[in-house]
Amino acid sequence: MLNNSQKLDLLFHALSDPGRRGMVETLSQGPASVSELAAPLDMTLSAVVQHLAVLEASGIVRSEKQGRVRTCRIEPEALSLVELWVNARRTSWERKLDGLGEFLAAKPDGSKS
């Protein structure tokens, strides 16, 4: 079983490529075939399949083949780990910035220290 750090590494790696992010955006609107995902992209079908393999390895995308058509769909729960990580960073920075705001608000005007 992968630990959370390794899972996050796979997820962020998968999302690091603009083409893969585009595929995730497309799939967030509903399932699509590999050829539908490839249509708007400036890459070969083989490259699209390789990118999908990265997305599948990360758990973001699942696919199934029926006949000659491979249909892909997003796995929203896979992205929840990224969301938790980002929200934890956001919460930490908001606390720090709130503290700074309170500190600055408490200082008398024109104070140098």
TIMAR-456612 format. One record per residue (C-alpha): residue in three letters; x, y, z. Coordinates in Angstrom, 1 decimal. Layout:
BEGIN
(rec 'ala' (X Y Z)) ...
//
This chain:
BEGIN
(rec 'met' (0.0 0.0 0.0)) (rec 'leu' (1.4 3.4 -0.9)) (rec 'asn' (1.7 6.0 1.8)) (rec 'asn' (0.0 9.4 1.4)) (rec 'ser' (3.3 11.1 0.3)) (rec 'gln' (3.8 8.6 -2.5)) (rec 'lys' (0.1 8.9 -3.6)) (rec 'leu' (0.4 12.7 -3.6)) (rec 'asp' (3.6 12.4 -5.7)) (rec 'leu' (1.8 10.3 -8.3)) (rec 'leu' (-1.2 12.6 -8.3)) (rec 'phe' (0.8 15.8 -8.7)) (rec 'his' (3.0 14.1 -11.4)) (rec 'ala' (-0.1 13.1 -13.3)) (rec 'leu' (-1.5 16.7 -13.0)) (rec 'ser' (1.8 18.3 -13.9)) (rec 'asp' (1.3 18.0 -17.6)) (rec 'pro' (-1.1 20.4 -19.4)) (rec 'gly' (-2.3 17.7 -21.8)) (rec 'arg' (-3.2 15.5 -18.9)) (rec 'arg' (-4.9 18.3 -17.0)) (rec 'gly' (-6.9 19.0 -20.2)) (rec 'met' (-8.0 15.4 -20.3)) (rec 'val' (-9.0 15.6 -16.6)) (rec 'glu' (-11.1 18.7 -17.4)) (rec 'thr' (-12.8 17.0 -20.3)) (rec 'leu' (-13.5 13.9 -18.2)) (rec 'ser' (-14.9 16.0 -15.4)) (rec 'gln' (-17.8 16.7 -17.8)) (rec 'gly' (-18.5 13.0 -18.2)) (rec 'pro' (-17.0 9.8 -19.6)) (rec 'ala' (-15.2 10.0 -23.0)) (rec 'ser' (-13.5 7.6 -25.4)) (rec 'val' (-9.8 7.8 -26.0)) (rec 'ser' (-10.4 9.2 -29.5)) (rec 'glu' (-12.7 11.9 -28.1)) (rec 'leu' (-10.0 12.8 -25.6)) (rec 'ala' (-7.4 12.9 -28.3)) (rec 'ala' (-9.4 15.0 -30.8)) (rec 'pro' (-8.6 18.5 -29.4)) (rec 'leu' (-5.0 17.6 -28.5)) (rec 'asp' (-2.0 18.2 -30.7)) (rec 'met' (-0.5 14.8 -30.1)) (rec 'thr' (-0.7 11.3 -31.6)) (rec 'leu' (-3.1 8.7 -30.3)) (rec 'ser' (-0.2 6.7 -29.0)) (rec 'ala' (0.9 9.7 -26.9)) (rec 'val' (-2.7 10.2 -25.6)) (rec 'val' (-2.7 6.5 -24.5)) (rec 'gln' (0.6 7.0 -22.7)) (rec 'his' (-0.8 10.1 -20.9)) (rec 'leu' (-3.9 8.1 -19.9)) (rec 'ala' (-1.7 5.4 -18.5)) (rec 'val' (-0.1 8.0 -16.2)) (rec 'leu' (-3.6 9.2 -15.2)) (rec 'glu' (-4.7 5.7 -14.5)) (rec 'ala' (-1.6 4.8 -12.5)) (rec 'ser' (-2.3 7.8 -10.3)) (rec 'gly' (-5.9 6.6 -9.8)) (rec 'ile' (-7.4 9.8 -11.3)) (rec 'val' (-8.8 8.0 -14.3)) (rec 'arg' (-10.4 4.6 -14.8)) (rec 'ser' (-11.0 3.0 -18.2)) (rec 'glu' (-12.9 0.1 -19.6)) (rec 'lys' (-12.9 -1.5 -23.0)) (rec 'gln' (-16.0 -2.6 -24.7)) (rec 'gly' (-15.4 -4.0 -28.1)) (rec 'arg' (-12.9 -1.7 -29.9)) (rec 'val' (-13.8 1.4 -27.7)) (rec 'arg' (-12.0 2.3 -24.5)) (rec 'thr' (-14.0 4.6 -22.4)) (rec 'cys' (-12.4 6.7 -19.7)) (rec 'arg' (-14.0 8.3 -16.6)) (rec 'ile' (-12.7 10.4 -13.8)) (rec 'glu' (-12.4 9.0 -10.3)) (rec 'pro' (-13.3 12.1 -8.1)) (rec 'glu' (-12.2 10.4 -4.9)) (rec 'ala' (-8.7 10.2 -6.2)) (rec 'leu' (-8.5 14.0 -6.3)) (rec 'ser' (-9.8 14.3 -2.7)) (rec 'leu' (-6.2 13.7 -1.4)) (rec 'val' (-5.0 16.6 -3.5)) (rec 'glu' (-7.8 18.7 -2.2)) (rec 'leu' (-7.0 17.8 1.4)) (rec 'trp' (-3.4 18.7 0.9)) (rec 'val' (-4.1 22.0 -0.7)) (rec 'asn' (-6.7 22.9 1.9)) (rec 'ala' (-4.3 22.1 4.7)) (rec 'arg' (-1.7 24.5 3.2)) (rec 'arg' (-4.4 27.1 2.7)) (rec 'thr' (-5.6 26.9 6.3)) (rec 'ser' (-2.0 27.2 7.5)) (rec 'trp' (-1.4 30.3 5.4)) (rec 'glu' (-4.7 31.9 6.3)) (rec 'arg' (-3.9 31.5 10.0)) (rec 'lys' (-0.5 33.0 9.5)) (rec 'leu' (-1.9 35.9 7.5)) (rec 'asp' (-4.7 36.5 10.0)) (rec 'gly' (-2.0 36.7 12.7)) (rec 'leu' (0.0 39.2 10.7)) (rec 'gly' (-3.1 41.2 10.1)) (rec 'glu' (-3.9 41.3 13.8)) (rec 'phe' (-0.3 42.2 14.6)) (rec 'leu' (-0.3 45.1 12.1)) (rec 'ala' (-3.8 46.3 13.2)) (rec 'ala' (-2.6 46.4 16.9)) (rec 'lys' (0.5 48.6 16.1)) (rec 'pro' (0.0 52.3 16.6)) (rec 'asp' (0.3 54.3 13.4)) (rec 'gly' (3.8 55.5 12.6)) (rec 'ser' (5.4 52.9 14.9)) (rec 'lys' (8.9 51.8 13.7)) (rec 'ser' (9.1 48.6 15.8)) 
//
